[in-house]
Amino acid sequence: MNKIDINCDMGESFGCYTLGQDEEVIRLISSANVGCGFHAGDPHVMRKTVAMAKENQVGIGAHPGLPDLLGFGRRYMDVSPQELEDYFVYQIGALRAFCDAAEVRLQHVKAHGVLSGMAEKDKKVAEAICRAISMIDKEIVWLTYSGTKTRPIAESLGLSVVEECYADRAYNPDFSLVARKQPGAVIKDVSVIQKRILQLVQEGTITTYDGQVLDMPCQSICVHGDSPGALEMVKGIRSILEQHNIKITPLRSFVG
């Protein structure tokens, strides 16, 4: 592997509440997943984040979530496929309007929080999400889990798919993430994260929570912007990639 994308969740501040170190982190990544107001973010934060991404030549993605500010979009909600489709059209459309105003292109969409897992487990959820994206613009890339079950659904609707690996999360052998409530689910040691990333780019594998070695197709590395120490984590990832001459490039470079 001679190139890879680094994506990070951003624009998740809300009103007078500040979350993450967006101004520092955005200088170190190549793609930004911008909160669209349902789980986090607001119109002013969206505008500012798009402007920062444009200034730093970072690819911009919509990061739609469930309407759950209190739970940060990480709590399951029983919603119909039509409701979910409407949620995505609404949120993607809002961020795309800010992109249009700033004269930049909306690069990708990535589901937030519990929605990613819901899409992997329920075909109707995945279809609703991919249908919403394709209705808006088939040139928008679907960014999702490595080993995703949603790829054939997205591709059947004319979407390109880029698969990501989480730098700071432990994996189960079925490509799912270890539940956050379990010890060791969130990895905080930067040196451990660097070793995982080096294994990923050199061998195409990752070691799971229980010690198995899993083939991991991946074109993008995700860092959670709300994680403690996210800035140091991104610095560490970028440093190890640069040391091994791996080019850091926005995820659009991985699609035709």
Backbone as a ProteinNet text record, in pm:
[ID]
protein_1_A
[PRIMARY]
MNKIDINCDMGESFGCYTLGQDEEVIRLISSANVGCGFHAGDPHVMRKTVAMAKENQVGIGAHPGLPDLLGFGRRYMDVSPQELEDYFVYQIGALRAFCDAAEVRLQHVKAHGVLSGMAEKDKKVAEAICRAISMIDKEIVWLTYSGTKTRPIAESLGLSVVEECYADRAYNPDFSLVARKQPGAVIKDVSVIQKRILQLVQEGTITTYDGQVLDMPCQSICVHGDSPGALEMVKGIRSILEQHNIKITPLRSFVG
[TERTIARY]
84.7	0	88.6	69.1	152.9	76.8	-55.1	-131.7	-251.6	-298.7	-414.9	-476.8	-605	-679.1	-682.9	-681.9	-710.4	-837.7	-942.3	-1067.1	-1094.9	-1162.8	-1192.4	-1329.8	-1403.9	-1533.4	-1510.4	-1577.7	-1556	-1687.5	-1681.2	-1800.8	-1906.9	-1865	-1960.4	-1983.5	-1935.5	-1971.6	-2115.8	-2175.8	-2317.9	-2344.3	-2391.2	-2419.4	-2294.6	-2305.8	-2191.8	-2104.2	-2134.4	-2058.8	-1956.1	-1830.7	-1722.4	-1675.9	-1666.5	-1622.6	-1511.1	-1401.4	-1290.8	-1199.5	-1089.6	-989.9	-982.3	-1094.8	-1108.1	-1003.7	-975.6	-884.2	-743.8	-702.5	-569.6	-571.6	-673.1	-679	-693.9	-770.4	-801.4	-677.1	-571.2	-446.1	-370.3	-411.3	-335.3	-406.9	-532.9	-612.4	-633.8	-699.8	-728.5	-877.5	-961.1	-1106.6	-1174.6	-1279.4	-1352.1	-1497.2	-1546	-1686	-1757.2	-1844.3	-1899.8	-2039.5	-2056.1	-2186.2	-2289.1	-2411.9	-2514.6	-2632.6	-2615.4	-2716.9	-2810.7	-2812.1	-2903.4	-2840.1	-2721.1	-2652.8	-2558.9	-2516.1	-2422.6	-2411	-2349.1	-2331.7	-2451.7	-2432.1	-2539.8	-2502.9	-2590.8	-2560.3	-2431.8	-2405.4	-2284.8	-2159.3	-2164.3	-2050.2	-2028.1	-2135.6	-2122.6	-2053.5	-2096.5	-2035.6	-1886.8	-1851.8	-1712.7	-1627.4	-1682.5	-1605.6	-1580.6	-1680.6	-1663	-1554.4	-1556.6	-1455.7	-1315.5	-1302.5	-1172.1	-1123	-1214.2	-1177.2	-1130.2	-1201.1	-1162.1	-1023.4	-999.4	-870.8	-755.3	-781	-675.3	-677.6	-760.1	-770.7	-805.1	-900.3	-947.4	-1082.1	-1098.7	-1224.5	-1336.5	-1455.1	-1567	-1671.8	-1712.7	-1817.1	-1927.2	-2049	-2161.2	-2159.5	-2190.5	-2188.4	-2325.2	-2427.4	-2563.5	-2578.9	-2660.7	-2687.4	-2835.4	-2869.1	-3007.2	-3036.8	-3163.7	-3199.8	-3192	-3069.3	-3045.6	-2927.9	-2947.8	-2840.9	-2795.7	-2889.6	-2854.1	-2768.3	-2795.9	-2720.2	-2609.7	-2585.1	-2480.5	-2495	-2619.2	-2644.6	-2595.4	-2563.3	-2509.1	-2611	-2735.2	-2840.7	-2932.4	-2968.9	-3057	-3194.1	-3249	-3384.2	-3460.6	-3582.7	-3666.6	-3730.5	-3666.4	-3716.5	-3742.2	-3838	-3869.7	-3768.1	-3753.9	-3664.5	-3696.7	-3826.2	-3862.2	-3818	-3835.8	-3790	-3638.8	-3566.6	-3422.1	-3377.5	-3443.1	-3412.1	-3431.9	-3542.1	-3569.1	-3464.7	-3423.1	-3319.8	-3191.1	-3155.2	-3030.7	-3041.7	-3151.9	-3170.2	-3163.2	-3227.9	-3232.2	-3091.8	-3016.6	-2885.8	-2780.9	-2780	-2685.3	-2714.1	-2842.8	-2881.1	-2836.2	-2844.4	-2803	-2653.4	-2572.9	-2428.4	-2389.8	-2458.4	-2426.1	-2453.5	-2555.1	-2583.9	-2468.2	-2411.2	-2295.5	-2174.8	-2158.6	-2051	-2070.9	-2193.8	-2223.3	-2193.1	-2230.6	-2207.7	-2058.8	-1978.9	-1834.4	-1761.5	-1838.1	-1783.9	-1683.9	-1724	-1647.4	-1741.5	-1684.3	-1764	-1784.4	-1903.3	-1928.3	-1871.2	-1771.2	-1696.6	-1763.9	-1814.9	-1860.9	-1968.8	-2025.5	-2119.9	-2076.2	-2080.8	-2050.4	-2154.8	-2219.2	-2320.2	-2254.1	-2323.7	-2268.2	-2319.2	-2230.5	-2270.7	-2335.2	-2449.1	-2517.1	-2568.9	-2583.6	-2637	-2548.7	-2417.7	-2328.6	-2355.7	-2368.4	-2398.4	-2535.4	-2633	-2768.3	-2768.7	-2690.4	-2684.8	-2621.1	-2523.6	-2458.5	-2551.7	-2639.7	-2726.4	-2860.1	-2904.2	-3038.3	-3029.7	-3061.8	-3052	-3142	-3259.1	-3351.5	-3294.1	-3220.5	-3153.5	-3046.9	-2965.1	-2860.4	-2919.8	-3028.8	-3092.8	-3145.4	-3204.5	-3258.2	-3146.3	-3034.7	-2921.9	-2863.7	-2834.7	-2773.8	-2868.5	-2997.1	-3096.4	-3098.5	-3089.9	-3089.7	-2969	-2851.6	-2730.3	-2742.8	-2787.5	-2794.8	-2896.3	-3003.4	-3103.5	-3044.9	-2952.9	-2894	-2785.1	-2692.2	-2580.8	-2505.6	-2506.4	-2438.9	-2287.1	-2236.1	-2091.1	-2040.3	-2130.9	-2091.1	-2047	-1933.5	-1877.1	-1939.8	-1967.2	-2016.3	-1895.4	-1866.9	-1755.1	-1808.8	-1757.2	-1814	-1712.2	-1757.9	-1671.6	-1591.9	-1470.9	-1398.4	-1473.9	-1481.9	-1556.6	-1706.8	-1752.6	-1894	-1985.7	-2104.2	-2208.8	-2289.8	-2266	-2344.4	-2287.3	-2166.3	-2103.3	-2192	-2243.5	-2324.4	-2450.7	-2507.2	-2627.1	-2591.8	-2483.2	-2440.4	-2404.6	-2330	-2285.5	-2402.4	-2504.5	-2622	-2697.2	-2677.5	-2741.6	-2647.7	-2532.6	-2440	-2341.2	-2328.9	-2236.9	-2100.8	-1996	-1863.3	-1848.6	-1770.7	-1754.7	-1607.3	-1577.7	-1444.9	-1459.9	-1372.2	-1380.1	-1273.2	-1310.2	-1221.4	-1190.9	-1080.3	-1041.5	-1032.7	-1077.5	-1072.5	-939.4	-867.6	-737.2	-748.4	-853.7	-863.1	-969.5	-1016.4	-1118.1	-1074.5	-1104.8	-1074.2	-1179.5	-1135.7	-1222.4	-1253.7	-1374.2	-1411.1	-1374.4	-1367.7	-1330.4	-1428.3	-1551.1	-1648.8	-1647.4	-1540.3	-1521.6	-1599.7	-1684.8	-1758.7	-1667.4	-1705.8	-1627.7	-1666.1	-1567.9	-1595.4	-1678.8	-1781.5	-1870.7	-1791.6	-1825.2	-1751.6	-1750	-1849.2	-1856.4	-1750.8	-1692.9	-1593	-1455.7	-1379.7	-1243.8	-1158.5	-1083.9	-996.8	-1063.5	-1192.6	-1264.1	-1212.6	-1177.8	-1121.9	-973	-889.4	-743.5	-691.8	-619.1	-574.2	-423.3	-349	-203.1	-159	-96.5	-58.4	41.8	133.6	233.3	166.9	62.8	-12.1	-84.6	-144.5	-215.2	-118.5	0.4	99.5	136.1	153.3	185.2	71.5	-53.5	-169.9	-174.3	-148.1	-153	-41.1	77.3	188.6	157.5	98	55.5	-47.2	-137.8	-243.8	-187.7	-99.1	-50.6	55.1	128.5	233.8	184	91.2	46.3	-99.9	-176.5	-318.4	-399.8	-351.7	-421.2	-431.8	-516.5	-526.1	-549.3	-497	-514.2	-639.9	-727.4	-856.4	-842.3	-952.8	-961.7	-913.2	-940.2	-903.6	-774.9	-698.9	-567.5	-561.2	-672.8	-671.1	-622.2	-561	-515.9	-619.1	-673.7	-785.1	-742.3	-766.1	-743.4	-836.1	-779.5	-856.3	-844.2	-936.4	-935.2	-964.5	-881.1	-894.7	-825.4	-895.4	-835.4	-834	-893.7	-904.7	-892.6	-822.7	-808.3	-894.6	-979.5	-1067.7	-1015.6	-1021	-994.1	-1117.2	-1161.2	-1277.3	-1234.6	-1291.4	-1252.8	-1289.2	-1389.2	-1431	-1353.2	-1261.8	-1183.6	-1081	-1058.7	-951.5	-817.7	-738.5	-609.2	-615.3	-726.6	-741	-630	-589.6	-485.5	-354.2	-313.8	-188.9	-198.6	-318	-338.9	-316.1	-375.3	-359.3	-213.7	-148.5	-6.3	74.7	44.7	116.9	93.1	-31.1	-64.2	4.9	-4.2	57.6	209.7	268.8	413.6	458	389	430.1	409.3	303.6	280.3	389.2	424.8	527	663.5	692.4	819.9	834.4	722.5	725.4	678.4	683.9	656.9	518.5	421.2	282.6	217.3	169.1	107.3	-30.9	-60.7	-190.4	-274.3	-386.9	-463.5	-613.2	-698.3	-842.8	-899.8	-1005.8	-1058.8	-1110.9	-1142.1	-1189.5	-1083.5	-958.2	-851.8	-855.5	-939.7	-948.7	-1063	-1137.9	-1248.5	-1223.2	-1282.5	-1261.5	-1334.5
-119.3	0	124.9	215.1	334.3	464.1	452.8	571.8	531.2	623.2	597.3	730.5	726.8	843.4	839.5	955.6	965.6	1046.7	985.1	1059.4	1075.7	1184.7	1214.2	1278.7	1241.9	1303	1443.1	1542.1	1681.5	1756.9	1883.8	1967	1917.5	1861.5	1803.9	1891.7	2015	2112	2154.4	2215.8	2251.8	2372.6	2482.8	2602.3	2647.5	2660.3	2704.8	2589.2	2465.8	2348.4	2312	2301.9	2270.1	2127.2	2051.8	1912.5	1892.2	1835.2	1807.1	1926.8	1901.3	2004.5	2022.4	2058.1	2059.4	2145.1	2263.2	2355.1	2298.1	2219	2157.7	2027.6	1945.2	1813.4	1824.4	1921.4	1928.2	1953.5	2004.8	2026.7	1896.6	1790.2	1665	1552	1572.3	1466.2	1495.8	1404.6	1427.8	1425.8	1374.4	1376.1	1402.7	1485.5	1521.4	1477.6	1410.6	1370.5	1473.8	1552.1	1669.2	1639.6	1658.2	1642.4	1734.1	1682.9	1755.1	1802.4	1806.1	1867.6	1775.3	1645.9	1554.5	1497.7	1438.5	1386.2	1490.1	1585.7	1690	1791.1	1905.1	2008.1	2099.5	2214.2	2309.4	2387.2	2469.8	2539.1	2621.2	2690.7	2773.6	2686.9	2577.5	2486	2419.3	2382.9	2323.1	2418.9	2544.9	2644.3	2661.3	2673.6	2692.6	2571	2450.8	2329.3	2313.6	2344.1	2340.6	2440.1	2559.2	2660.8	2614.1	2551.2	2500.9	2389.8	2302.1	2193.1	2247.6	2345.7	2406.4	2468.8	2541.3	2607.9	2508.2	2391.3	2291.8	2182.6	2200.4	2105.7	1965.1	1960.1	1834.8	1798.1	1672.2	1626.9	1634.7	1674.6	1698.4	1589.3	1533.7	1432.3	1465.7	1427	1440.1	1322.2	1349.9	1247	1244.1	1194.8	1196.3	1099.6	1139.7	1053.9	1049.6	972	969.1	1097.8	1138.7	1261.9	1240.4	1244.2	1205.3	1283.4	1412.7	1495.9	1447.6	1408.3	1366.9	1240.8	1150.5	1025	1026.3	1141.8	1157.4	1056	1018	928.9	787.2	749.9	616.4	521.8	567.5	482.4	434.7	307.9	250.6	318	346.1	398.8	314.9	285	205.9	299.5	312.2	400.7	318.2	361.5	290	324.9	242	274.7	410	442.7	571.2	688.1	672.6	777.8	796.5	686.4	692.5	756.3	719.3	779.1	930.4	974.3	1117.8	1187.6	1121.3	1179.4	1204.5	1107.9	1121	1227.8	1229.6	1332.6	1471.6	1487.3	1616.4	1660.7	1569.6	1607	1624.6	1532.9	1546.4	1674.2	1700.7	1821.3	1947.6	1948.2	2066	2091.5	1985.7	2006	2037.5	1974.5	2002.6	2149.1	2207	2348.5	2436.7	2401.8	2477.3	2456.5	2335.4	2310.4	2393.6	2396.6	2475.2	2623.1	2672.7	2813.9	2845.7	2745.7	2764.6	2726.5	2682.8	2643	2527	2427.5	2303.1	2186	2070.6	1952.8	1866.1	1812.8	1715.3	1581.6	1530.8	1413.4	1281.1	1270.7	1139.9	1152	1038.2	1025.7	908.4	928.9	822.7	826.5	713.7	707.6	721.4	789.2	810.8	708.8	677.6	604	470.2	448.6	318.9	287	389.2	366.3	274.3	282.5	196.1	49.7	18.1	-119	-163.8	-72.5	-104.5	-140	-66.1	-91.4	-226.4	-268.2	-397.3	-513.3	-492.7	-601	-608.5	-496.9	-490	-437	-523.3	-484.9	-366	-357	-246.4	-112.7	-114.3	7.6	49.5	-46.9	-17.5	34.9	-25.4	18.8	161	194.3	329.1	432.9	402.9	495.2	514.8	405.2	414.2	478.4	451.8	512.7	665	709.8	853.8	920.7	858.8	915.1	919.4	809.3	800.9	898.3	926.2	1023	1163.6	1195	1328.8	1343	1246.1	1255.3	1122.9	1053.3	924.3	937.8	1059.9	1081.1	1085.9	1094.2	1094.9	954.2	944	815.4	770.4	641.7	581.2	529.4	589.3	550.4	467	343.9	255.2	150.7	61.1	-41.1	-120.9	-162.4	-263.7	-395.9	-468.3	-593.9	-573.7	-456.6	-420.7	-510	-535.1	-605.7	-510.2	-379.5	-280.6	-252.8	-301.6	-270.8	-307.9	-433	-466.3	-381.8	-341.2	-256.2	-119.5	-61.5	69.7	65.5	-36	-44.7	-69.9	-142	-164.9	-35.1	66.3	196.8	297.3	249.7	335.1	410.9	375.6	445.5	376.8	455.6	402.4	384.3	283.8	250.9	255.5	320.7	317.2	258.7	161.6	94.3	148	161.2	220.6	124	152.9	80.5	181.7	141.7	231.3	216.6	328	325.5	299.3	351.4	353.1	259.3	163.2	69.8	-74.4	-159.9	-302.6	-372.7	-477.2	-549.9	-690.5	-736.4	-876.6	-946.5	-1081	-1153.2	-1136.5	-1089.3	-1070.8	-928.7	-853.7	-715.2	-613.9	-659.3	-565.9	-509.2	-393.2	-329.8	-386.9	-401.7	-446.1	-338.6	-380.7	-286.5	-195.7	-66.1	33.2	1.9	-71.7	-101.5	-203.4	-275.3	-376.1	-311.4	-356.9	-304.6	-328	-225.8	-238	-213	-180.7	-155.2	-30.4	70.9	195.3	198.2	209.3	206.3	348.9	377	513.6	531.5	421.7	427.6	452.1	567.8	606	507.5	455.2	360.9	231.3	187.6	68.5	96.9	214.1	253.2	258.8	311.4	317.5	177.2	83.2	-54.9	-116.5	-88.5	-140.5	-84.6	45.3	109.9	56.8	36.8	-15.8	-157.5	-239.3	-373.7	-366.6	-270.7	-255.1	-220.5	-120.9	-74.6	-168.1	-239.8	-328.1	-469	-518.1	-656.6	-671.3	-560.8	-568.3	-643.7	-648.6	-722.7	-639.1	-686.9	-627	-739.9	-722.5	-824.5	-793.8	-893.2	-873.1	-872.9	-844.3	-835.8	-964.3	-1079.3	-1207.3	-1266.4	-1181.1	-1222.5	-1285.4	-1294	-1347.8	-1241.6	-1286.3	-1194.7	-1195.4	-1077.6	-1064.7	-985.3	-1039.5	-961.8	-840.8	-722.5	-600.2	-512.1	-524.7	-432.9	-291.2	-198	-63.7	39.6	149	261.9	389.4	380.5	499.3	459.6	541.6	520.5	622.8	575.5	665.5	691.3	818.4	859.5	931.6	899.6	967.2	1101.4	1208.4	1342.3	1373.8	1302.5	1328.5	1245.9	1159.2	1077.3	1163.9	1137.5	1207.7	1179.6	1283.7	1265.1	1245.5	1284.8	1265.4	1336.1	1454.6	1529.3	1453.6	1402.9	1326.8	1197.5	1138.6	1016.4	1041	1147.8	1179.5	1211.4	1285.1	1315.2	1185.7	1091.9	965.3	883.5	880.6	806.2	869.1	1000.4	1068.8	1047.3	1052	1035.2	897.1	792	656.2	633.1	694	681.5	753.4	872.7	949.6	882.8	822.2	751.8	637.6	579.3	465.3	504	633.5	686.4	649.9	648.9	627.2	763.9	787.8	915.9	926.9	1042.1	1066.8	1149.1	1093.9	1156.1	1138.8	1237.4	1226.1	1099.8	1047.5	916.5	915.6	1030.6	1032.3	978.2	982.8	932.4	780.9	714.4	569.3	520.4	611.5	572.1	625.1	556.8	595.6	721.4
0	0	0	-98.2	-104	-77	-52.3	-16.1	68	149.1	233.1	274.1	306.1	354.4	507.1	570.5	713.9	728.5	782.9	803.1	951.9	984.3	1124.6	1135.7	1240.3	1267.7	1323.3	1262.4	1300.5	1301	1339	1336.4	1432.3	1545.5	1640.2	1763.3	1756.5	1860.6	1838.6	1940.3	1930.4	2019.4	1957.9	2037	2111.9	2243.9	2325.1	2371.4	2327.8	2368.9	2261.8	2302.5	2209.2	2229.7	2120.1	2124.2	2023.2	2068.5	1978	1957.6	1886.4	1855.9	1704.5	1646.1	1500.6	1430.3	1482.9	1413.9	1403.4	1502.8	1498.6	1418.4	1440.2	1375.9	1224.9	1177.6	1034	949.9	1009.7	936.3	910.1	979.6	976.3	903.3	863.5	801.4	652.8	583.6	441.7	409.6	501.9	482.6	617	614.7	736.7	726.3	831.4	839.7	927.5	868.2	936.3	991.4	1122.9	1185.8	1121.6	1106.1	1029.4	1114.4	1246.6	1330.3	1405.3	1371.4	1440.5	1567.4	1554.8	1674.8	1734.7	1652.6	1694.1	1580.9	1612	1510.6	1500.5	1439.4	1412.9	1286.6	1233.7	1108.1	1111	1221.6	1229.7	1231.1	1306.3	1312.5	1176.4	1108.2	975.2	879.4	878.5	789.4	819.8	945.9	985	950.1	968.6	940.5	791.4	710.2	564.3	522.4	581.6	548.7	586.6	704.2	746.6	654.2	614.8	524.8	390	339	211.5	221.6	329.4	349.1	355	413.3	430.1	323.8	219.8	108.6	157.3	247.9	305.6	243.8	203.5	147.2	250.7	207.1	298.5	283.9	397.6	397.4	495.4	461.5	554.3	650.4	777.1	881.6	950.3	878.5	933.7	1049.9	1146.4	1261.1	1293	1392.9	1441.8	1519	1526.4	1597.9	1749.3	1801.4	1940.8	1997.1	2021.8	2075.9	2213	2297.3	2432.7	2433	2342.6	2335.9	2233.8	2170.8	2070.1	1956.8	1927.2	1815	1833.2	1957.3	1982.3	2045	2056.5	2112.5	1999.9	2004.8	1903.3	1907.7	1789	1777.4	1675.6	1704.8	1615.4	1513.4	1396.8	1291.9	1166.1	1086.7	963	855.4	752	641.3	577.2	564.2	504.1	592.6	724.2	815.8	803.3	798.8	789.3	658.1	550.4	420.7	426.5	486.8	499.4	585.8	695.2	781.3	703.6	619.1	543.6	435.1	363.3	260.7	324	437.9	508.8	550.3	612.4	665.5	555.7	459	348.5	271	248.6	175.7	245.4	378.2	454.1	438.2	454.1	442	298	203.5	63.4	29.6	89.6	66.3	115.2	230.6	278.7	188.7	135.1	38.7	-88.5	-138.1	-257.9	-234.1	-115.8	-83.4	-77	-33.7	-23.5	-152.4	-253.3	-383.4	-369.6	-289.8	-277.3	-298.3	-325	-355.8	-231.9	-216	-111.4	-158.4	-87.2	-131.6	-96	29.8	75.4	182.2	216.8	328	413.8	543.4	639.5	750.8	775.9	881.6	1018.4	1108.7	1242.9	1344	1440.2	1559.5	1532.1	1599	1593.6	1453.6	1369.1	1234.7	1150.9	1169.6	1092.5	1123.4	1251.1	1290.6	1245.9	1251.7	1206.4	1058.5	979.5	835.2	804.4	885.7	864.3	898.9	996	1043.7	970.9	913.6	855.3	712.6	616	475.1	442.6	504.8	477.4	522	632.2	679.2	578.3	535.5	437.7	306.9	263	138.3	151.9	265.5	285.8	282.3	348.5	351.7	211.3	143.4	10.1	-90.8	-77.6	-167.2	-149.1	-25.2	1.3	-63.9	-50.5	-110.7	-262	-321.1	-467.4	-524.9	-450.5	-498.4	-505.8	-415.7	-412	-518.2	-520.5	-615	-616.4	-727.5	-737.2	-737.1	-746.7	-740.7	-597.2	-500.5	-359.9	-320	-252.6	-211.9	-80.1	-68.4	55.5	132.2	247.4	332.9	448.1	461.7	563.1	608.1	695.5	755.2	653	691.9	615.5	627.2	515.3	514.2	515.3	473	482.6	400.4	455	381.3	293.8	309.9	235.1	96.3	67.9	-61.3	-180.9	-189.7	-307.9	-319.6	-207	-209.6	-266	-216.1	-263.8	-411.7	-451.2	-591	-685.2	-638.4	-723.1	-751.6	-666.9	-684.9	-750.5	-796.4	-869.8	-784.1	-656.5	-567	-563.2	-545.2	-517.8	-367.1	-327.3	-185.5	-148	-36.9	22.9	162.9	195.1	324.2	418.9	545.8	644.8	758.5	826.9	947.1	1061	1178.6	1294.4	1366.9	1379.2	1444.3	1593.8	1654.8	1800.4	1857.2	1775.9	1823	1800.6	1898.8	1888.5	1802.2	1730.2	1637.7	1686.9	1651.7	1662.6	1531.3	1529.4	1407.1	1290.5	1317.2	1210.1	1154.1	1179.4	1135.4	1219.7	1311.5	1396.3	1503.8	1557.5	1662.5	1798.9	1885.4	2022.2	2092.4	2163.1	2231.5	2324.5	2321.4	2399.9	2549.3	2598.5	2741.1	2784.6	2687.2	2721.6	2741.6	2841.9	2861.7	2737.3	2698.1	2581.6	2448.5	2449.9	2324	2254.5	2333.1	2279.5	2313.5	2212.2	2229.3	2241.2	2347.8	2374.6	2363.1	2366.7	2360.7	2215.8	2191.6	2055	1996	2077.9	2025.9	1978.9	2049.5	2007.7	1876.9	1866.6	1744.3	1626.1	1646.9	1539.6	1489.5	1580.5	1541.5	1461.1	1502.5	1429.4	1287.5	1275.3	1143.8	1054.7	1110.6	1032.4	983.6	1069.8	1030.5	918.7	929.4	829.6	692.2	685.9	555.6	496.7	580.5	529.2	499	581.3	568.3	528.3	535.2	501.7	603.7	728.4	833.3	960.3	1051.6	1184.5	1284.3	1404.6	1508.4	1588.9	1600.4	1666.1	1817.9	1882.4	2027.9	2095	2030.4	2089.4	2030.1	1957	1910.2	1773	1702.5	1566.5	1468.1	1358.9	1254.2	1142.6	1113.1	1019.6	897.3	776.2	654	656.8	632.6	648.6	524.8	427.4	313.5	362.3	324.6	382.7	295	267.7	196.7	282.3	401.4	487	633.4	710.2	854.3	926.1	1016.6	1090.3	1231.4	1270.8	1407.7	1459.5	1579.9	1638	1696.5	1642.8	1685.3	1828.9	1885.5	2022.5	2123.8	2077.2	2168.5	2241.9	2370.8	2442.2	2373.5	2352.3	2288.5	2138.8	2075.6	1930.7	1852.7	1898.7	1827	1828	1944.3	1952.8	1872.7	1868.9	1792.1	1643.1	1591.2	1449.1	1417.6	1505.8	1485.4	1477.3	1567.2	1567.8	1442.9	1395.8	1273.8	1153.4	1142.2	1029.5	1029.7	1148.9	1160.4	1111.5	1154.2	1115.6	965.7	909.1	764.9	685.5	728.9	658.5	668.5	783.5	800.6	701.2	660.4	568.6	427.7	399.4	265	212.3	301.9	262.2	240.4	120.2	87.5	150.5	209.8	271.5	174.6	131.2	23.3	47.1	7.5	28	-36	21.6	-20.2	-163.5	-220.3	-359.8	-454.5	-415.4	-503	-516.7	-436.7	-442.6	-531.3	-589.5	-677.3	-816.4	-916.5	-1055	-1094
[MASK]
++++++++++++++++++++++++++++++++++++++++++++++++++++++++++++++++++++++++++++++++++++++++++++++++++++++++++++++++++++++++++++++++++++++++++++++++++++++++++++++++++++++++++++++++++++++++++++++++++++++++++++++++++++++++++++++++++++++++++++++++++++++++++++++++

